Amino acid sequence: MSDDEPADSDDEGLVAVVLDVLPHGRAEDDRPQYQKQPLVYAMGIGGFDLLECVVEDTEDVAIGDRIDVADAAFVEHCNHVDYDDLPSGAAAELDYAVEDLVAAEEERFVDFYNDAQPITLRLHQLNLLPGIGKKLRNNILDEREGRPFQSFRDLEERVSGLHNPEEVLVERILEELREEDLKYRTFVQRDDGE
C-alpha cells in the first residue's frame, strides 16, 4: 500500500479515530503555504485502516475525535497509508488510539477470545497473541467451552496465567499495524490481498 492508493469507494460510513491534524499539510511539502491542503491522519475503527485524509478545514477536529471519512462536507478524499508513512505525531498517538478502542469496544474484543479458531492443524489464532503458548491457549479453550467469557475481568479471573488480556490484544494489533511481512493477520485488514 502507498499513500497514492485511494481508500475504497465502499468506505461510506467508515468511522475513524483522528491520530494527527496537520492544518498546513505535510512539512516536507515544498509548495507555497496557500497551495497546501490540510490533512488528518486517522485509524479506521473496524479494520484498523491507516488513512491520510485531505479535509476542508481542521478547525473543528482534534486528536482522538471520531470522524466519518465518507462525510463529503468535511473530507475531500482519503488514501490508505502504511505505518511507516505516518508522521511522528500520528505514530505516537496510535498506541493510545488502539488502547482506547480495545477498552471502548470490550465486547468485540472479548468475543475474539470466545470465537478464535485454529488456523492450521498446529497453529491457533490464540497462539498469535504475544505470550500465549500451547498451555495458556488450552486453558482459554477449556474455560470458554463451559461458558463464554463476559469481560476482560472474567477472562483474567477464569484463566490462570493470563494477565491483562486487553494489553495482549493491543500488542498484537500494534504488531499487525507496524509489520508488513506478517504471515497471519487477525485484526488489521490490508488492501494488498492480506
PAZALUM-306690 format. One record per residue: z, y, x of N, C-alpha, C, O in turn; residue in three letters. Coordinates in nm, 3 decimals. Example, Ala and Ser with C-alpha at 12.3 -4.5 7.8 and 13.67 -1.06 7.14 Angstrom:
<midrens>
MIDREN     n_zz     n_yy     n_xx    ca_zz    ca_yy    ca_xx     c_zz     c_yy     c_xx     o_zz     o_yy     o_xx  rest
MIDREN    0.780   -0.569    1.319    0.780   -0.450    1.230    0.780   -0.330    1.320    0.846   -0.332    1.424   ALA
MIDREN    0.708   -0.225    1.285    0.714   -0.106    1.367    0.787    0.003    1.290    0.804    0.114    1.341   SER
</midrens>
This chain:
<midrens>
MIDREN     n_zz     n_yy     n_xx    ca_zz    ca_yy    ca_xx     c_zz     c_yy     c_xx     o_zz     o_yy     o_xx  rest
MIDREN    0.000   -0.118    0.083    0.000    0.000    0.000    0.000    0.124    0.087    0.052    0.123    0.199   MET
MIDREN   -0.058    0.227    0.036   -0.057    0.352    0.109   -0.030    0.465    0.011   -0.027    0.444   -0.110   SER
MIDREN   -0.011    0.583    0.066    0.014    0.696   -0.023   -0.113    0.740   -0.092   -0.109    0.832   -0.175   ASP
MIDREN   -0.227    0.678   -0.061   -0.352    0.708   -0.129   -0.370    0.623   -0.254   -0.459    0.649   -0.334   ASP
MIDREN   -0.288    0.521   -0.271   -0.303    0.430   -0.383   -0.234    0.488   -0.506   -0.113    0.506   -0.507   GLU
MIDREN   -0.313    0.517   -0.611   -0.252    0.576   -0.729   -0.162    0.476   -0.800   -0.184    0.355   -0.794   PRO
MIDREN   -0.062    0.530   -0.867    0.023    0.444   -0.950   -0.063    0.388   -1.063   -0.159    0.453   -1.107   ALA
MIDREN   -0.030    0.270   -1.109   -0.108    0.205   -1.213   -0.120    0.294   -1.335   -0.030    0.372   -1.367   ASP
MIDREN   -0.234    0.279   -1.405   -0.254    0.357   -1.526   -0.162    0.309   -1.637   -0.143    0.380   -1.736   SER
MIDREN   -0.105    0.189   -1.623   -0.013    0.141   -1.725    0.130    0.185   -1.695    0.225    0.124   -1.744   ASP
MIDREN    0.146    0.291   -1.614    0.278    0.345   -1.583    0.336    0.427   -1.697    0.441    0.490   -1.682   ASP
MIDREN    0.267    0.426   -1.813    0.317    0.501   -1.927    0.459    0.456   -1.957    0.485    0.338   -1.979   GLU
MIDREN    0.550    0.552   -1.959    0.688    0.520   -1.986    0.765    0.470   -1.865    0.881    0.431   -1.878   GLY
MIDREN    0.704    0.470   -1.746    0.776    0.426   -1.626    0.881    0.530   -1.591    0.848    0.646   -1.563   LEU
MIDREN    1.005    0.489   -1.594    1.115    0.578   -1.560    1.150    0.557   -1.415    1.157    0.444   -1.367   VAL
MIDREN    1.172    0.666   -1.345    1.202    0.660   -1.203    1.321    0.751   -1.172    1.345    0.850   -1.242   ALA
MIDREN    1.394    0.716   -1.068    1.507    0.795   -1.020    1.458    0.882   -0.905    1.394    0.832   -0.812   VAL
MIDREN    1.486    1.009   -0.910    1.443    1.104   -0.807    1.524    1.081   -0.680    1.647    1.082   -0.682   VAL
MIDREN    1.451    1.062   -0.569    1.513    1.041   -0.438    1.512    1.169   -0.354    1.604    1.193   -0.275   LEU
MIDREN    1.409    1.250   -0.371    1.398    1.373   -0.292    1.304    1.468   -0.363    1.210    1.426   -0.432   ASP
MIDREN    1.329    1.595   -0.347    1.247    1.701   -0.407    1.198    1.791   -0.295    1.278    1.846   -0.219   VAL
MIDREN    1.066    1.806   -0.286    1.007    1.895   -0.185    0.930    2.005   -0.258    0.811    1.990   -0.286   LEU
MIDREN    0.996    2.116   -0.290    0.931    2.222   -0.367    0.812    2.285   -0.296    0.726    2.345   -0.361   PRO
MIDREN    0.807    2.273   -0.164    0.698    2.333   -0.087    0.609    2.227   -0.023    0.541    2.255    0.075   HIS
MIDREN    0.610    2.107   -0.077    0.526    1.999   -0.025    0.579    1.943    0.107    0.690    1.974    0.149   GLY
MIDREN    0.497    1.860    0.169    0.535    1.797    0.296    0.538    1.899    0.409    0.454    1.988    0.415   ARG
MIDREN    0.634    1.883    0.498    0.646    1.974    0.613    0.526    1.961    0.706    0.482    2.060    0.765   ALA
MIDREN    0.472    1.840    0.718    0.359    1.818    0.810    0.225    1.862    0.752    0.122    1.853    0.820   GLU
MIDREN    0.223    1.910    0.628    0.102    1.961    0.565    0.071    2.098    0.627    0.149    2.193    0.612   ASP
MIDREN   -0.042    2.108    0.695   -0.078    2.230    0.767   -0.143    2.337    0.681   -0.173    2.446    0.730   ASP
MIDREN   -0.165    2.309    0.555   -0.229    2.407    0.467   -0.137    2.527    0.444   -0.016    2.517    0.461   ARG
MIDREN   -0.194    2.639    0.407   -0.111    2.756    0.374   -0.017    2.721    0.258   -0.048    2.637    0.174   PRO
MIDREN    0.098    2.788    0.255    0.201    2.759    0.155    0.147    2.761    0.013    0.185    2.675   -0.067   GLN
MIDREN    0.061    2.855   -0.021    0.013    2.866   -0.158   -0.076    2.749   -0.199   -0.101    2.729   -0.318   TYR
MIDREN   -0.125    2.671   -0.102   -0.209    2.555   -0.134   -0.129    2.424   -0.143   -0.181    2.323   -0.190   GLN
MIDREN   -0.006    2.426   -0.098    0.076    2.305   -0.102    0.129    2.281   -0.243    0.163    2.374   -0.316   LYS
MIDREN    0.135    2.154   -0.279    0.184    2.117   -0.412    0.328    2.066   -0.402    0.362    1.995   -0.308   GLN
MIDREN    0.411    2.101   -0.499    0.548    2.049   -0.500    0.547    1.898   -0.521    0.467    1.845   -0.599   PRO
MIDREN    0.637    1.829   -0.451    0.642    1.683   -0.456    0.781    1.635   -0.495    0.882    1.699   -0.468   LEU
MIDREN    0.781    1.520   -0.561    0.904    1.448   -0.591    0.885    1.306   -0.542    0.783    1.243   -0.574   VAL
MIDREN    0.980    1.255   -0.467    0.981    1.113   -0.429    1.079    1.043   -0.521    1.190    1.091   -0.543   TYR
MIDREN    1.038    0.928   -0.573    1.120    0.860   -0.673    1.108    0.708   -0.658    1.018    0.657   -0.591   ALA
MIDREN    1.201    0.637   -0.724    1.201    0.491   -0.727    1.201    0.447   -0.873    1.289    0.485   -0.950   MET
MIDREN    1.100    0.367   -0.911    1.095    0.313   -1.046    1.215    0.222   -1.071    1.252    0.143   -0.984   GLY
MIDREN    1.275    0.232   -1.189    1.396    0.154   -1.214    1.365    0.010   -1.256    1.454   -0.075   -1.251   ILE
MIDREN    1.243   -0.018   -1.297    1.209   -0.154   -1.338    1.176   -0.244   -1.220    1.240   -0.347   -1.199   GLY
MIDREN    1.077   -0.205   -1.144    1.030   -0.287   -1.032    1.053   -0.225   -0.896    0.996   -0.271   -0.797   GLY
MIDREN    1.136   -0.122   -0.891    1.169   -0.056   -0.764    1.045   -0.003   -0.692    1.038   -0.007   -0.569   PHE
MIDREN    0.947    0.047   -0.769    0.829    0.109   -0.710    0.873    0.235   -0.637    0.952    0.313   -0.690   ASP
MIDREN    0.823    0.256   -0.518    0.847    0.382   -0.446    0.727    0.471   -0.473    0.612    0.431   -0.453   LEU
MIDREN    0.754    0.594   -0.517    0.648    0.682   -0.564    0.657    0.820   -0.500    0.765    0.873   -0.475   LEU
MIDREN    0.539    0.876   -0.476    0.527    1.017   -0.439    0.453    1.082   -0.554    0.339    1.047   -0.583   GLU
MIDREN    0.517    1.177   -0.619    0.459    1.240   -0.738    0.433    1.388   -0.713    0.521    1.462   -0.668   CYS
MIDREN    0.313    1.430   -0.744    0.279    1.572   -0.743    0.323    1.625   -0.879    0.283    1.572   -0.983   VAL
MIDREN    0.405    1.730   -0.878    0.461    1.782   -1.002    0.422    1.928   -1.022    0.381    1.997   -0.929   VAL
MIDREN    0.437    1.971   -1.146    0.406    2.109   -1.181    0.506    2.206   -1.116    0.468    2.309   -1.060   GLU
MIDREN    0.635    2.169   -1.125    0.740    2.258   -1.078    0.863    2.173   -1.048    0.888    2.074   -1.117   ASP
MIDREN    0.939    2.211   -0.947    1.058    2.133   -0.912    1.187    2.204   -0.953    1.296    2.159   -0.920   THR
MIDREN    1.174    2.314   -1.026    1.290    2.394   -1.061    1.393    2.319   -1.145    1.513    2.338   -1.127   GLU
MIDREN    1.348    2.233   -1.236    1.439    2.165   -1.328    1.465    2.020   -1.291    1.508    1.943   -1.376   ASP
MIDREN    1.440    1.981   -1.167    1.461    1.842   -1.127    1.549    1.838   -1.002    1.537    1.921   -0.913   VAL
MIDREN    1.638    1.738   -1.000    1.730    1.725   -0.886    1.740    1.578   -0.846    1.704    1.489   -0.923   ALA
MIDREN    1.788    1.556   -0.726    1.808    1.420   -0.676    1.901    1.346   -0.771    2.005    1.399   -0.811   ILE
MIDREN    1.863    1.225   -0.807    1.943    1.143   -0.898    1.897    1.151   -1.042    1.935    1.066   -1.123   GLY
MIDREN    1.816    1.252   -1.077    1.764    1.263   -1.213    1.670    1.147   -1.242    1.607    1.093   -1.151   ASP
MIDREN    1.660    1.111   -1.368    1.560    1.013   -1.411    1.445    1.090   -1.474    1.464    1.180   -1.556   ARG
MIDREN    1.324    1.053   -1.433    1.205    1.118   -1.486    1.108    1.013   -1.540    1.109    0.898   -1.497   ILE
MIDREN    1.027    1.055   -1.634    0.920    0.971   -1.686    0.794    1.010   -1.609    0.743    1.121   -1.627   ASP
MIDREN    0.743    0.921   -1.524    0.629    0.959   -1.440    0.500    0.972   -1.519    0.399    1.018   -1.465   VAL
MIDREN    0.501    0.933   -1.645    0.382    0.949   -1.729    0.386    1.080   -1.807    0.296    1.107   -1.887   ALA
MIDREN    0.489    1.160   -1.786    0.503    1.287   -1.856    0.404    1.388   -1.797    0.432    1.451   -1.695   ASP
MIDREN    0.290    1.401   -1.861    0.182    1.487   -1.810    0.222    1.634   -1.804    0.162    1.711   -1.729   ALA
MIDREN    0.320    1.674   -1.881    0.365    1.813   -1.877    0.443    1.843   -1.749    0.459    1.959   -1.711   ALA
MIDREN    0.490    1.741   -1.683    0.568    1.759   -1.560    0.500    1.699   -1.438    0.492    1.764   -1.334   PHE
MIDREN    0.451    1.576   -1.450    0.393    1.503   -1.337    0.240    1.508   -1.346    0.181    1.466   -1.444   VAL
MIDREN    0.178    1.561   -1.240    0.032    1.563   -1.235   -0.022    1.424   -1.205   -0.111    1.374   -1.275   GLU
MIDREN    0.032    1.360   -1.101   -0.003    1.222   -1.069    0.095    1.167   -0.966    0.164    1.241   -0.896   HIS
MIDREN    0.100    1.033   -0.960    0.189    0.965   -0.866    0.111    0.864   -0.785    0.015    0.804   -0.834   CYS
MIDREN    0.152    0.847   -0.661    0.096    0.744   -0.574    0.208    0.652   -0.530    0.321    0.696   -0.506   ASN
MIDREN    0.177    0.523   -0.518    0.273    0.429   -0.461    0.279    0.455   -0.310    0.177    0.481   -0.246   HIS
MIDREN    0.398    0.447   -0.256    0.416    0.462   -0.112    0.503    0.347   -0.060    0.576    0.284   -0.136   VAL
MIDREN    0.494    0.323    0.068    0.580    0.225    0.133    0.708    0.295    0.179    0.714    0.418    0.186   ASP
MIDREN    0.808    0.216    0.210    0.936    0.270    0.258    0.914    0.361    0.379    0.976    0.467    0.389   TYR
MIDREN    0.828    0.319    0.470    0.803    0.397    0.593    0.738    0.532    0.565    0.740    0.620    0.652   ASP
MIDREN    0.682    0.550    0.446    0.617    0.676    0.410    0.713    0.776    0.347    0.677    0.892    0.324   ASP
MIDREN    0.835    0.731    0.317    0.933    0.822    0.255    0.981    0.925    0.357    1.001    0.891    0.473   LEU
MIDREN    1.000    1.049    0.313    1.064    1.146    0.403    1.209    1.104    0.426    1.265    1.026    0.349   PRO
MIDREN    1.270    1.155    0.530    1.406    1.111    0.568    1.507    1.132    0.457    1.597    1.050    0.440   SER
MIDREN    1.495    1.238    0.381    1.589    1.263    0.271    1.581    1.157    0.163    1.683    1.111    0.113   GLY
MIDREN    1.459    1.118    0.128    1.439    1.014    0.026    1.488    0.879    0.077    1.550    0.803    0.002   ALA
MIDREN    1.460    0.849    0.204    1.505    0.722    0.262    1.657    0.714    0.264    1.714    0.607    0.239   ALA
MIDREN    1.723    0.825    0.294    1.869    0.828    0.296    1.927    0.812    0.156    2.032    0.749    0.139   ALA
MIDREN    1.862    0.866    0.057    1.910    0.861   -0.081    1.884    0.725   -0.146    1.949    0.690   -0.245   GLU
MIDREN    1.790    0.649   -0.092    1.751    0.521   -0.151    1.868    0.425   -0.166    1.882    0.362   -0.271   LEU
MIDREN    1.953    0.414   -0.065    2.069    0.324   -0.072    2.156    0.357   -0.193    2.197    0.269   -0.268   ASP
MIDREN    2.185    0.486   -0.211    2.270    0.530   -0.321    2.202    0.506   -0.456    2.267    0.466   -0.552   TYR
MIDREN    2.072    0.529   -0.462    1.999    0.509   -0.588    2.002    0.363   -0.630    2.020    0.333   -0.748   ALA
MIDREN    1.983    0.272   -0.534    1.986    0.129   -0.566    2.126    0.088   -0.608    2.142    0.015   -0.706   VAL
MIDREN    2.229    0.133   -0.536    2.368    0.102   -0.574    2.397    0.150   -0.715    2.455    0.077   -0.795   GLU
MIDREN    2.359    0.274   -0.746    2.383    0.330   -0.879    2.310    0.252   -0.987    2.364    0.228   -1.095   ASP
MIDREN    2.187    0.212   -0.958    2.109    0.138   -1.057    2.170    0.001   -1.085    2.180   -0.040   -1.201   LEU
MIDREN    2.211   -0.069   -0.981    2.274   -0.201   -1.000    2.403   -0.187   -1.079    2.432   -0.270   -1.165   VAL
MIDREN    2.482   -0.083   -1.052    2.606   -0.061   -1.126    2.577   -0.023   -1.271    2.645   -0.071   -1.363   ALA
MIDREN    2.478    0.062   -1.293    2.447    0.110   -1.428    2.385    0.001   -1.516    2.404    0.001   -1.638   ALA
MIDREN    2.314   -0.091   -1.454    2.247   -0.196   -1.531    2.307   -0.333   -1.495    2.235   -0.427   -1.463   GLU
MIDREN    2.439   -0.339   -1.501    2.512   -0.459   -1.460    2.463   -0.584   -1.532    2.444   -0.688   -1.469   GLU
MIDREN    2.441   -0.575   -1.661    2.398   -0.694   -1.738    2.267   -0.750   -1.683    2.253   -0.871   -1.668   GLU
MIDREN    2.173   -0.662   -1.654    2.044   -0.704   -1.598    2.062   -0.783   -1.468    1.996   -0.884   -1.447   ARG
MIDREN    2.150   -0.736   -1.382    2.165   -0.799   -1.252    2.260   -0.918   -1.254    2.245   -1.009   -1.172   PHE
MIDREN    2.356   -0.920   -1.346    2.438   -1.040   -1.365    2.348   -1.152   -1.418    2.365   -1.268   -1.381   VAL
MIDREN    2.253   -1.116   -1.504    2.159   -1.215   -1.556    2.078   -1.282   -1.445    2.035   -1.396   -1.459   ASP
MIDREN    2.057   -1.211   -1.334    1.989   -1.276   -1.222    2.069   -1.397   -1.177    2.013   -1.504   -1.155   PHE
MIDREN    2.200   -1.381   -1.162    2.285   -1.494   -1.122    2.282   -1.605   -1.227    2.290   -1.723   -1.193   TYR
MIDREN    2.269   -1.568   -1.353    2.264   -1.667   -1.461    2.130   -1.739   -1.469    2.124   -1.856   -1.508   ASN
MIDREN    2.022   -1.671   -1.433    1.887   -1.724   -1.457    1.811   -1.766   -1.332    1.703   -1.823   -1.344   ASP
MIDREN    1.863   -1.740   -1.213    1.791   -1.771   -1.089    1.752   -1.919   -1.086    1.828   -2.006   -1.127   ALA
MIDREN    1.632   -1.944   -1.036    1.574   -2.079   -1.036    1.531   -2.120   -0.895    1.523   -2.036   -0.805   GLN
MIDREN    1.504   -2.250   -0.876    1.451   -2.294   -0.747    1.312   -2.233   -0.722    1.234   -2.214   -0.815   PRO
MIDREN    1.285   -2.204   -0.596    1.153   -2.155   -0.556    1.069   -2.273   -0.509    0.953   -2.287   -0.545   ILE
MIDREN    1.132   -2.356   -0.427    1.070   -2.480   -0.379    1.175   -2.590   -0.393    1.285   -2.565   -0.441   THR
MIDREN    1.141   -2.709   -0.351    1.238   -2.819   -0.356    1.359   -2.792   -0.268    1.468   -2.842   -0.295   LEU
MIDREN    1.341   -2.713   -0.162    1.450   -2.689   -0.067    1.507   -2.547   -0.072    1.607   -2.519   -0.007   ARG
MIDREN    1.444   -2.458   -0.148    1.488   -2.319   -0.149    1.508   -2.269   -0.292    1.424   -2.291   -0.379   LEU
MIDREN    1.620   -2.204   -0.313    1.656   -2.148   -0.443    1.657   -1.996   -0.432    1.682   -1.941   -0.325   HIS
MIDREN    1.630   -1.928   -0.545    1.635   -1.781   -0.544    1.770   -1.728   -0.496    1.776   -1.625   -0.429   GLN
MIDREN    1.877   -1.798   -0.529    2.010   -1.752   -0.486    2.023   -1.753   -0.335    2.098   -1.673   -0.278   LEU
MIDREN    1.951   -1.844   -0.267    1.958   -1.851   -0.121    1.891   -1.732   -0.053    1.910   -1.711    0.067   ASN
MIDREN    1.813   -1.654   -0.127    1.751   -1.535   -0.071    1.853   -1.422   -0.055    1.832   -1.328    0.021   LEU
MIDREN    1.964   -1.432   -0.128    2.066   -1.328   -0.120    2.146   -1.342    0.010    2.181   -1.454    0.049   LEU
MIDREN    2.175   -1.230    0.076    2.250   -1.234    0.202    2.385   -1.303    0.185    2.460   -1.272    0.092   PRO
MIDREN    2.414   -1.396    0.274    2.543   -1.463    0.275    2.558   -1.579    0.180    2.665   -1.641    0.174   GLY
MIDREN    2.454   -1.612    0.105    2.464   -1.723    0.011    2.390   -1.843    0.068    2.267   -1.847    0.074   ILE
MIDREN    2.469   -1.940    0.110    2.415   -2.065    0.163    2.420   -2.173    0.057    2.439   -2.146   -0.061   GLY
MIDREN    2.404   -2.295    0.101    2.397   -2.409    0.010    2.527   -2.426   -0.070    2.522   -2.446   -0.192   LYS
MIDREN    2.641   -2.418   -0.004    2.769   -2.441   -0.071    2.797   -2.334   -0.176    2.833   -2.367   -0.289   LYS
MIDREN    2.780   -2.209   -0.140    2.804   -2.099   -0.234    2.704   -2.104   -0.350    2.741   -2.080   -0.465   LEU
MIDREN    2.579   -2.135   -0.319    2.478   -2.150   -0.424    2.520   -2.257   -0.523    2.513   -2.236   -0.644   ARG
MIDREN    2.564   -2.371   -0.473    2.606   -2.481   -0.561    2.728   -2.442   -0.645    2.738   -2.482   -0.761   ASN
MIDREN    2.819   -2.364   -0.587    2.935   -2.316   -0.664    2.890   -2.226   -0.779    2.942   -2.237   -0.890   ASN
MIDREN    2.794   -2.138   -0.754    2.740   -2.050   -0.858    2.673   -2.132   -0.967    2.696   -2.110   -1.085   ILE
MIDREN    2.589   -2.228   -0.926    2.517   -2.312   -1.023    2.614   -2.394   -1.108    2.594   -2.407   -1.228   LEU
MIDREN    2.719   -2.449   -1.046    2.817   -2.528   -1.120    2.891   -2.441   -1.222    2.911   -2.483   -1.336   ASP
MIDREN    2.932   -2.322   -1.181    3.006   -2.233   -1.271    2.921   -2.184   -1.388    2.970   -2.176   -1.500   GLU
MIDREN    2.796   -2.151   -1.362    2.713   -2.098   -1.471    2.673   -2.208   -1.569    2.634   -2.179   -1.682   ARG
MIDREN    2.681   -2.333   -1.526    2.648   -2.445   -1.615    2.746   -2.451   -1.731    2.707   -2.482   -1.844   GLU
MIDREN    2.873   -2.422   -1.704    2.975   -2.424   -1.809    2.954   -2.311   -1.910    2.954   -2.334   -2.031   GLY
MIDREN    2.936   -2.191   -1.860    2.907   -2.073   -1.944    2.849   -1.964   -1.855    2.883   -1.955   -1.737   ARG
MIDREN    2.763   -1.881   -1.912    2.701   -1.775   -1.832    2.804   -1.673   -1.784    2.908   -1.653   -1.847   PRO
MIDREN    2.774   -1.611   -1.673    2.858   -1.503   -1.621    2.842   -1.381   -1.710    2.732   -1.352   -1.758   PHE
MIDREN    2.953   -1.310   -1.733    2.951   -1.194   -1.822    2.947   -1.060   -1.747    2.900   -0.960   -1.801   GLN
MIDREN    2.996   -1.060   -1.623    3.002   -0.936   -1.546    3.015   -0.971   -1.398    3.034   -1.088   -1.362   SER
MIDREN    3.006   -0.869   -1.313    3.026   -0.893   -1.170    3.169   -0.939   -1.144    3.193   -1.025   -1.059   PHE
MIDREN    3.262   -0.883   -1.217    3.402   -0.923   -1.201    3.420   -1.069   -1.239    3.486   -1.144   -1.167   ARG
MIDREN    3.362   -1.111   -1.351    3.368   -1.251   -1.396    3.309   -1.342   -1.289    3.365   -1.447   -1.258   ASP
MIDREN    3.197   -1.302   -1.235    3.129   -1.379   -1.131    3.218   -1.395   -1.007    3.232   -1.504   -0.953   LEU
MIDREN    3.278   -1.285   -0.966    3.363   -1.287   -0.847    3.489   -1.371   -0.869    3.535   -1.441   -0.778   GLU
MIDREN    3.545   -1.364   -0.990    3.666   -1.441   -1.020    3.639   -1.591   -1.031    3.724   -1.672   -0.994   GLU
MIDREN    3.523   -1.629   -1.082    3.494   -1.770   -1.106    3.431   -1.842   -0.987    3.441   -1.964   -0.978   ARG
MIDREN    3.368   -1.768   -0.897    3.301   -1.832   -0.783    3.379   -1.801   -0.656    3.375   -1.689   -0.604   VAL
MIDREN    3.448   -1.900   -0.608    3.527   -1.885   -0.486    3.433   -1.858   -0.368    3.335   -1.929   -0.347   SER
MIDREN    3.465   -1.755   -0.291    3.385   -1.723   -0.173    3.279   -1.617   -0.196    3.220   -1.568   -0.100   GLY
MIDREN    3.253   -1.581   -0.321    3.154   -1.477   -0.350    3.228   -1.345   -0.371    3.292   -1.324   -0.474   LEU
MIDREN    3.218   -1.259   -0.272    3.285   -1.130   -0.278    3.179   -1.021   -0.296    3.074   -1.023   -0.231   HIS
MIDREN    3.207   -0.926   -0.384    3.116   -0.814   -0.409    2.974   -0.860   -0.443    2.880   -0.828   -0.369   ASN
MIDREN    2.956   -0.933   -0.553    2.823   -0.982   -0.587    2.721   -0.871   -0.609    2.601   -0.893   -0.589   PRO
MIDREN    2.766   -0.753   -0.650    2.673   -0.642   -0.668    2.622   -0.592   -0.533    2.505   -0.555   -0.522   GLU
MIDREN    2.708   -0.590   -0.431    2.665   -0.546   -0.298    2.565   -0.643   -0.236    2.475   -0.602   -0.163   GLU
MIDREN    2.581   -0.770   -0.267    2.486   -0.872   -0.219    2.347   -0.843   -0.276    2.247   -0.851   -0.204   VAL
MIDREN    2.341   -0.809   -0.404    2.213   -0.774   -0.467    2.154   -0.647   -0.408    2.034   -0.641   -0.380   LEU
MIDREN    2.238   -0.547   -0.388    2.190   -0.420   -0.330    2.130   -0.445   -0.192    2.023   -0.393   -0.161   VAL
MIDREN    2.196   -0.525   -0.110    2.144   -0.557    0.023    2.007   -0.623    0.015    1.917   -0.590    0.091   GLU
MIDREN    1.992   -0.718   -0.078    1.863   -0.788   -0.091    1.754   -0.693   -0.140    1.643   -0.695   -0.089   ARG
MIDREN    1.786   -0.610   -0.237    1.686   -0.516   -0.289    1.641   -0.421   -0.178    1.522   -0.395   -0.163   ILE
MIDREN    1.736   -0.369   -0.102    1.700   -0.279    0.008    1.617   -0.350    0.113    1.524   -0.292    0.169   LEU
MIDREN    1.649   -0.476    0.141    1.568   -0.554    0.235    1.425   -0.569    0.183    1.330   -0.555    0.260   GLU
MIDREN    1.410   -0.596    0.055    1.276   -0.611   -0.002    1.199   -0.479   -0.001    1.077   -0.478    0.014   GLU
MIDREN    1.269   -0.367   -0.015    1.204   -0.237   -0.010    1.160   -0.201    0.131    1.053   -0.143    0.150   LEU
MIDREN    1.242   -0.236    0.230    1.216   -0.194    0.368    1.121   -0.286    0.444    1.047   -0.240    0.530   ARG
MIDREN    1.123   -0.414    0.413    1.045   -0.513    0.488    0.916   -0.547    0.414    0.920   -0.595    0.301   GLU
MIDREN    0.803   -0.522    0.477    0.675   -0.551    0.414    0.636   -0.698    0.425    0.559   -0.747    0.342   GLU
MIDREN    0.687   -0.768    0.525    0.639   -0.904    0.554    0.731   -1.013    0.502    0.732   -1.123    0.558   ASP
MIDREN    0.807   -0.988    0.398    0.892   -1.093    0.341    0.805   -1.193    0.265    0.712   -1.155    0.195   LEU
MIDREN    0.836   -1.320    0.279    0.759   -1.424    0.211    0.790   -1.427    0.061    0.700   -1.445   -0.021   LYS
MIDREN    0.917   -1.409    0.027    0.958   -1.415   -0.113    1.020   -1.283   -0.156    1.102   -1.225   -0.085   TYR
MIDREN    0.980   -1.238   -0.273    1.036   -1.117   -0.334    1.086   -1.152   -0.473    1.018   -1.219   -0.550   ARG
MIDREN    1.205   -1.107   -0.502    1.264   -1.134   -0.632    1.274   -1.008   -0.716    1.255   -1.014   -0.838   THR
MIDREN    1.303   -0.895   -0.654    1.331   -0.773   -0.728    1.222   -0.667   -0.714    1.190   -0.600   -0.812   PHE
MIDREN    1.166   -0.651   -0.597    1.072   -0.543   -0.569    0.930   -0.590   -0.593    0.884   -0.686   -0.533   VAL
MIDREN    0.862   -0.519   -0.683    0.723   -0.550   -0.711    0.633   -0.481   -0.610    0.659   -0.369   -0.568   GLN
MIDREN    0.528   -0.551   -0.573    0.429   -0.493   -0.481    0.293   -0.501   -0.549    0.263   -0.598   -0.618   ARG
MIDREN    0.211   -0.398   -0.529    0.077   -0.397   -0.586   -0.024   -0.473   -0.504   -0.137   -0.493   -0.547   ASP
MIDREN    0.015   -0.515   -0.384   -0.081   -0.584   -0.298   -0.076   -0.735   -0.317   -0.098   -0.811   -0.222   ASP
MIDREN   -0.046   -0.780   -0.439   -0.052   -0.921   -0.472    0.080   -0.994   -0.453    0.087   -1.114   -0.479   GLY
MIDREN    0.184   -0.925   -0.408    0.312   -0.992   -0.389    0.396   -0.982   -0.513    0.508   -1.033   -0.516   GLU
</midrens>
